[in-house]
Amino acid sequence: MKEFELQVTKIFNYTHEYAINNLPFNYNIHPSKWTKSQQDLFSQFVHLGFRKAQDLILSEMLLIEKSIKILKVDLKATRKSNNKEQIKIIENSIKIFNHKELILRHFADFIAWEFLGQQYYKVRRFYNGQDKYSTRPTLSESNLNSIISAVDYYHQKNLSNFALMSDLTSFIDIGDILVMDNNKIQPIEVKEGKKNEEIFDFLFNKDTEISFDKIDEKFLKQAKRVLNQHTRGIKLTNFLKNENGKDPFNDHDVEVNKEAYLIESFSDIVNELLLDLNKKNWAYAIVENIISIGVYQKKAIPMAGILINQINIMNYGKEFPVANYLQTLKIPISEPIVYRLFQKDKIFDILFGRIKITLSINLDNFIKLCNENNLKARYLSKKETMNRKKKSSLDMYEFNKQNIIIGENSILGDGIIVRMLFDFAKPSSIIQSLKKQEEEFNSKKTT
């Protein structure tokens, strides 16, 4: 793991420090006073760092894929021999490699978030939430060589360009690459093989003639897939340009209420707790009497889950849902760690398990605060929850087998919980955002 951490350190340096360390002018001057040529040069060095990071992420992920593939073959053979001890060893090795992959994807996600201006409402449009439990594509089995060639093309075209491989991220489900070209973002599908070229010409080139003998069921099925991808790309590009339009995946109308996305953070409290670890092995705090936070290191780590429950019982008389902050690596559109935790050494301690952060949410007090702010909220009964699930395929957040209804008809989803526990969003700020959205909805309904 030490060798891998050294590679991740290089990736961090490329994504966060490369431009600063290589600029040929004094970067301490405020950016507002930079000349146009200095701004362009800075952009070039940032993207050059991203390129180097992407190359390293790709090579590491390919090694991980290869290692996991070998281990799975070994695991299958070991299960036949029923060697339980060896089975555990192999399974643990696979878990370690999976964790390494999550870390690498997290840095690719950071690059994507930078492209999208750190705007959650833009990020979520790239992600097909309907497939939230699906795995990411296997790199070695994709059209990798064609994608690499396309990336190289855009990089050679302009020093300021950057082309991000979508399959390296945990959430980009549109396009094979995401291109930043002349400060414009565009998802690109990469054609591979003669058959795909024929399909692209058939769909998009009016001057192309194609023999009807080639148009069979397989051809039409592939053409439909290509057309769907193309349509999604157009919808996404229009949304990014106009900040309203159709959702690329479900065709729902989407319009950005920017005020609703100005969410206050309690990351300063978390960072203060991390600083406390310089003097002791654990510390905790409570945010707005709703979010309980515990940070732990060394001997206190094994007690993390127990201690946060004890804090809840001591303060509220009952247990509430508890989450390990490192689960953020498994959440496709959760904000990258570096946006909330500012100390490099602490970030690495968290990524590699030397520090553990646990968070818990008091849902009773969250509902209470909603009502205090004239946003009606309550638990649905278990019967109401079951009836709702029969009528809808949407998997909404449950506590003790009960959904929570907010406003007239909104059911609390996983996304809001994620934002409070993993993006460190203040509950009061989330509630104000929900109020604005409800007011906007009611206003449209009456007009």
LOKOLTI-378756 format. One line per 10 residues: number of its first residue (from 1); their letters; for each residue x, z, y of C-alpha. Coordinates in nm, 2 decimals. Layout:
NUM = a = X/Z/Y  ...
END
This chain:
1 = mkefelqvtk = 0.00/0.00/0.00  0.30/0.06/0.23  0.40/-0.31/0.21  0.05/-0.42/0.29  0.03/-0.18/0.59  0.34/-0.34/0.73  0.16/-0.68/0.70  -0.14/-0.54/0.88  0.08/-0.40/1.15  0.21/-0.75/1.21
11 = ifnytheyai = -0.14/-0.88/1.23  -0.23/-0.61/1.48  0.07/-0.70/1.69  -0.02/-1.07/1.68  -0.39/-1.00/1.78  -0.33/-0.73/2.04  0.03/-0.73/2.16  0.17/-1.08/2.12  0.08/-1.22/2.46  0.19/-0.90/2.65
21 = nnlpfnynih = 0.53/-0.90/2.46  0.60/-1.26/2.52  0.47/-1.35/2.87  0.75/-1.49/3.09  0.60/-1.32/3.40  0.52/-0.97/3.51  0.19/-0.89/3.34  0.16/-0.56/3.53  0.02/-0.75/3.82  -0.36/-0.72/3.82
31 = pskwtksqqd = -0.50/-1.03/3.64  -0.72/-1.11/3.95  -0.39/-1.19/4.13  -0.26/-1.42/3.86  -0.22/-1.78/3.95  -0.41/-2.05/3.76  -0.10/-2.14/3.57  -0.03/-1.78/3.48  -0.39/-1.74/3.35  -0.35/-2.06/3.14
41 = lfsqfvhlgf = -0.02/-1.94/3.01  -0.17/-1.60/2.91  -0.45/-1.77/2.73  -0.20/-1.99/2.54  0.00/-1.69/2.43  -0.31/-1.50/2.32  -0.43/-1.79/2.11  -0.08/-1.84/1.97  -0.09/-1.48/1.86  -0.43/-1.54/1.70
51 = rkaqdlilse = -0.29/-1.84/1.52  0.00/-1.64/1.37  -0.25/-1.36/1.28  -0.48/-1.61/1.11  -0.20/-1.76/0.90  -0.09/-1.42/0.78  -0.45/-1.31/0.71  -0.51/-1.63/0.51  -0.19/-1.59/0.30  -0.27/-1.22/0.23
61 = mllieksiki = -0.63/-1.29/0.13  -0.52/-1.57/-0.11  -0.28/-1.33/-0.28  -0.56/-1.07/-0.30  -0.80/-1.32/-0.46  -0.54/-1.42/-0.71  -0.46/-1.05/-0.80  -0.83/-0.96/-0.84  -0.89/-1.26/-1.06  -0.61/-1.15/-1.29
71 = lkvdlkatrk = -0.73/-0.79/-1.29  -1.09/-0.90/-1.38  -0.95/-1.09/-1.69  -0.76/-0.78/-1.79  -1.06/-0.56/-1.73  -1.27/-0.78/-1.96  -1.01/-0.76/-2.24  -0.97/-0.38/-2.19  -1.34/-0.32/-2.21  -1.34/-0.48/-2.55
81 = snnkeqikii = -1.07/-0.24/-2.67  -1.27/0.05/-2.51  -0.96/0.20/-2.35  -1.14/0.42/-2.10  -0.83/0.54/-1.92  -0.69/0.19/-1.87  -1.04/0.07/-1.76  -1.04/0.33/-1.48  -0.69/0.22/-1.37  -0.78/-0.14/-1.35
91 = ensikifnhk = -1.11/-0.07/-1.17  -0.93/0.15/-0.92  -0.68/-0.14/-0.86  -0.96/-0.38/-0.80  -1.12/-0.13/-0.55  -0.78/-0.11/-0.36  -0.76/-0.49/-0.34  -1.12/-0.51/-0.22  -1.04/-0.25/0.05  -0.74/-0.46/0.16
101 = elilrhfadf = -0.96/-0.76/0.19  -1.21/-0.57/0.41  -0.93/-0.47/0.64  -0.81/-0.83/0.67  -1.16/-0.96/0.74  -1.20/-0.69/1.01  -0.91/-0.84/1.20  -1.06/-1.19/1.17  -1.39/-1.04/1.29  -1.20/-0.90/1.60
111 = iaweflgqqy = -1.08/-1.25/1.69  -1.44/-1.38/1.66  -1.58/-1.10/1.87  -1.31/-1.18/2.14  -1.43/-1.55/2.14  -1.79/-1.43/2.19  -1.71/-1.20/2.48  -1.76/-0.89/2.28  -2.14/-0.96/2.31  -2.35/-0.82/2.02
121 = ykvrrfyngq = -2.64/-1.06/2.09  -2.41/-1.36/2.05  -2.24/-1.23/1.73  -2.57/-1.16/1.55  -2.68/-1.53/1.59  -2.39/-1.64/1.36  -2.49/-1.41/1.08  -2.76/-1.49/0.82  -2.89/-1.14/0.78  -3.12/-1.25/0.50
131 = dkystrptls = -2.81/-1.27/0.28  -2.66/-0.93/0.38  -2.58/-0.84/0.02  -2.41/-1.16/-0.07  -2.04/-1.19/-0.11  -1.82/-1.40/0.11  -1.70/-1.74/-0.01  -1.40/-1.76/-0.24  -1.12/-1.92/-0.04  -0.93/-2.07/-0.33
141 = esnlnsiisa = -1.25/-2.24/-0.45  -1.35/-2.38/-0.11  -1.24/-2.70/0.07  -0.95/-2.50/0.20  -0.70/-2.79/0.24  -0.95/-2.98/0.45  -1.02/-2.68/0.67  -0.65/-2.61/0.72  -0.60/-2.97/0.82  -0.89/-2.95/1.07
151 = vdyyhqknls = -0.75/-2.63/1.22  -0.41/-2.79/1.26  -0.57/-3.09/1.43  -0.74/-2.87/1.70  -0.43/-2.66/1.74  -0.21/-2.97/1.80  -0.47/-3.12/2.03  -0.42/-2.85/2.29  -0.20/-2.54/2.32  -0.49/-2.34/2.46
161 = nfalmsdlts = -0.72/-2.43/2.16  -0.79/-2.19/1.88  -0.98/-2.27/1.56  -1.10/-1.97/1.35  -1.16/-2.02/0.98  -1.52/-1.89/0.93  -1.46/-1.78/0.57  -1.20/-1.53/0.68  -1.46/-1.34/0.87  -1.74/-1.12/0.74
171 = fidigdilvm = -2.03/-1.27/0.94  -1.98/-1.63/1.05  -2.23/-1.82/0.84  -2.24/-2.14/1.05  -1.96/-2.40/1.03  -1.63/-2.41/0.85  -1.44/-2.33/1.16  -1.53/-2.19/1.50  -1.34/-2.38/1.77  -1.25/-2.25/2.12
181 = dnnkiqpiev = -1.18/-2.58/2.30  -1.14/-2.59/2.68  -1.32/-2.25/2.70  -1.62/-2.38/2.50  -1.72/-2.24/2.17  -1.84/-2.48/1.89  -1.90/-2.44/1.52  -1.76/-2.73/1.32  -1.84/-2.85/0.97  -1.55/-3.01/0.79
191 = kegkkneeif = -1.62/-3.32/0.58  -1.44/-3.34/0.25  -1.44/-3.63/0.01  -1.59/-3.98/0.01  -1.94/-3.85/-0.09  -1.96/-3.62/0.21  -1.84/-3.90/0.44  -2.12/-4.12/0.30  -2.38/-3.85/0.36  -2.26/-3.79/0.72
201 = dflfnkdtei = -2.27/-4.17/0.79  -2.62/-4.19/0.62  -2.75/-3.90/0.85  -2.57/-3.96/1.18  -2.44/-4.31/1.20  -2.72/-4.56/1.27  -2.50/-4.86/1.22  -2.40/-4.76/0.86  -2.57/-4.94/0.58  -2.58/-4.77/0.24
211 = sfdkidekfl = -2.69/-4.89/-0.09  -3.01/-4.74/-0.22  -2.85/-4.72/-0.56  -2.64/-4.43/-0.43  -2.94/-4.23/-0.30  -3.03/-4.02/-0.60  -3.17/-3.66/-0.62  -2.82/-3.51/-0.60  -2.74/-3.72/-0.29  -3.06/-3.62/-0.11
221 = kqakrvlnqh = -3.01/-3.25/-0.20  -2.66/-3.26/-0.05  -2.79/-3.45/0.25  -3.05/-3.19/0.31  -2.79/-2.91/0.30  -2.57/-3.10/0.55  -2.86/-3.17/0.78  -2.97/-2.80/0.77  -2.61/-2.70/0.86  -2.60/-2.95/1.14
231 = trgikltnfl = -2.94/-2.83/1.28  -2.83/-2.47/1.27  -2.51/-2.56/1.46  -2.71/-2.74/1.73  -2.95/-2.44/1.76  -2.65/-2.20/1.78  -2.47/-2.41/2.04  -2.79/-2.43/2.26  -2.84/-2.06/2.23  -2.48/-1.98/2.34
241 = knengkdpfn = -2.52/-2.22/2.63  -2.86/-2.12/2.75  -2.89/-1.77/2.61  -3.24/-1.86/2.47  -3.38/-2.09/2.21  -3.43/-2.08/1.83  -3.26/-1.85/1.59  -3.04/-2.08/1.37  -3.16/-1.91/1.05  -3.52/-1.82/1.08
251 = dhdvevnkea = -3.63/-2.05/1.37  -3.78/-1.76/1.56  -3.77/-1.78/1.94  -3.49/-1.57/2.09  -3.42/-1.49/2.45  -3.15/-1.26/2.57  -3.25/-0.95/2.77  -2.90/-0.86/2.89  -3.01/-0.53/3.03  -3.14/-0.43/2.68
261 = yliesfsdiv = -2.79/-0.48/2.55  -2.60/-0.26/2.80  -2.56/0.03/2.56  -2.37/0.35/2.66  -2.11/0.47/2.41  -1.99/0.81/2.29  -1.65/0.67/2.18  -1.48/0.90/2.43  -1.61/1.20/2.24  -1.48/1.06/1.91
271 = nellldlnkk = -1.14/0.99/2.06  -1.12/1.35/2.20  -1.19/1.48/1.85  -0.91/1.26/1.71  -0.67/1.41/1.97  -0.77/1.75/1.84  -0.62/1.66/1.50  -0.28/1.68/1.67  -0.34/2.06/1.66  -0.57/2.12/1.36
281 = nwayaiveni = -0.70/1.95/1.05  -1.07/1.91/1.14  -1.29/1.90/1.45  -1.66/1.83/1.51  -1.90/1.76/1.80  -2.27/1.69/1.84  -2.40/1.41/2.07  -2.74/1.45/2.24  -2.84/1.70/1.97  -2.88/1.39/1.74
291 = isigvyqkka = -2.55/1.26/1.61  -2.31/1.50/1.44  -1.95/1.39/1.41  -1.67/1.54/1.20  -1.31/1.42/1.19  -1.08/1.53/0.91  -0.72/1.49/0.79  -0.48/1.62/0.53  -0.63/1.91/0.32  -0.97/1.89/0.50
301 = ipmagilinq = -1.05/1.53/0.39  -1.20/1.62/0.05  -1.44/1.86/0.23  -1.57/1.61/0.48  -1.91/1.54/0.33  -1.97/1.90/0.25  -1.87/2.03/0.60  -2.10/1.78/0.79  -2.40/1.89/0.58  -2.32/2.25/0.65
311 = inimnygkef = -2.31/2.17/1.02  -2.66/2.02/0.99  -2.80/2.31/0.80  -2.64/2.56/1.04  -2.78/2.38/1.35  -3.10/2.22/1.22  -3.19/2.40/0.90  -3.18/2.08/0.68  -2.96/1.79/0.57  -2.98/1.45/0.73
321 = pvanylqtlk = -2.82/1.11/0.63  -2.44/1.12/0.63  -2.21/0.82/0.66  -1.84/0.76/0.62  -1.72/0.57/0.94  -1.49/0.35/0.73  -1.81/0.19/0.59  -1.80/-0.01/0.91  -1.57/-0.24/0.73  -1.86/-0.34/0.50
331 = ipisepivyr = -2.10/-0.40/0.79  -2.08/-0.77/0.90  -2.18/-0.73/1.26  -2.05/-0.39/1.34  -1.82/-0.38/1.64  -1.45/-0.39/1.54  -1.28/-0.04/1.53  -1.04/-0.13/1.81  -1.33/-0.15/2.06  -1.41/0.21/2.01
341 = lfqkdkifdi = -1.09/0.38/1.90  -0.80/0.33/2.14  -0.50/0.49/1.97  -0.31/0.25/1.74  -0.18/0.52/1.52  -0.52/0.68/1.47  -0.67/0.33/1.39  -0.42/0.28/1.11  -0.47/0.64/0.99  -0.85/0.57/0.96
351 = lfgrikitls = -0.80/0.22/0.80  -0.57/0.36/0.53  -0.75/0.69/0.46  -0.53/0.94/0.63  -0.81/1.04/0.86  -1.18/1.05/0.77  -1.47/1.04/1.02  -1.82/1.13/0.90  -2.13/1.10/1.11  -2.48/1.22/1.06
361 = inldnfiklc = -2.81/1.14/1.24  -3.09/1.39/1.30  -3.38/1.16/1.27  -3.63/1.43/1.36  -3.46/1.48/1.70  -3.43/1.10/1.75  -3.81/1.07/1.71  -3.86/1.36/1.94  -3.64/1.20/2.21  -3.83/0.87/2.17
371 = nennlkaryl = -4.16/1.05/2.25  -4.01/1.24/2.54  -3.92/0.91/2.69  -4.28/0.77/2.64  -4.18/0.56/2.35  -4.41/0.66/2.07  -4.24/0.72/1.74  -4.32/0.90/1.41  -4.25/0.89/1.04  -4.48/0.68/0.84
381 = skketmnrkk = -4.63/0.87/0.54  -4.49/0.77/0.20  -4.82/0.59/0.13  -4.80/0.40/0.46  -4.44/0.31/0.39  -4.54/0.17/0.04  -4.83/-0.03/0.19  -4.60/-0.18/0.46  -4.34/-0.28/0.19  -4.62/-0.45/-0.01
391 = kssldmyefn = -4.71/-0.66/0.30  -4.35/-0.74/0.41  -4.03/-0.85/0.23  -3.82/-0.69/0.51  -3.61/-0.40/0.39  -3.63/-0.14/0.67  -3.46/0.19/0.71  -3.60/0.48/0.50  -3.54/0.85/0.50  -3.70/1.05/0.23
401 = kqniiigens = -3.89/0.73/0.12  -4.04/0.71/0.47  -4.01/0.44/0.74  -4.01/0.53/1.11  -4.24/0.34/1.35  -4.14/0.30/1.71  -4.37/0.18/1.97  -4.69/-0.01/1.87  -4.56/-0.19/1.56  -4.18/-0.19/1.54
411 = ilgdgiivrm = -4.03/-0.03/1.23  -3.68/0.12/1.27  -3.43/-0.11/1.10  -3.08/-0.06/0.96  -2.94/-0.23/1.28  -3.03/0.06/1.51  -2.89/0.31/1.27  -2.57/0.11/1.24  -2.53/0.09/1.62  -2.56/0.47/1.66
421 = lfdfakpssi = -2.34/0.57/1.37  -2.08/0.29/1.36  -2.08/0.14/1.71  -2.10/0.49/1.86  -2.41/0.40/2.07  -2.57/0.69/2.25  -2.93/0.75/2.11  -3.07/0.79/2.46  -2.92/0.45/2.56  -3.06/0.29/2.24
431 = iqslkkqeee = -3.41/0.44/2.33  -3.39/0.29/2.68  -3.30/-0.04/2.53  -3.60/-0.03/2.29  -3.83/0.07/2.58  -3.72/-0.24/2.78  -3.77/-0.46/2.48  -4.12/-0.31/2.42  -4.21/-0.35/2.79  -4.10/-0.71/2.79
441 = fnskktt = -4.30/-0.78/2.47  -4.61/-0.62/2.62  -4.57/-0.81/2.94  -4.55/-1.14/2.75  -4.85/-1.04/2.54  -5.07/-0.99/2.85  -4.97/-1.31/3.03
END
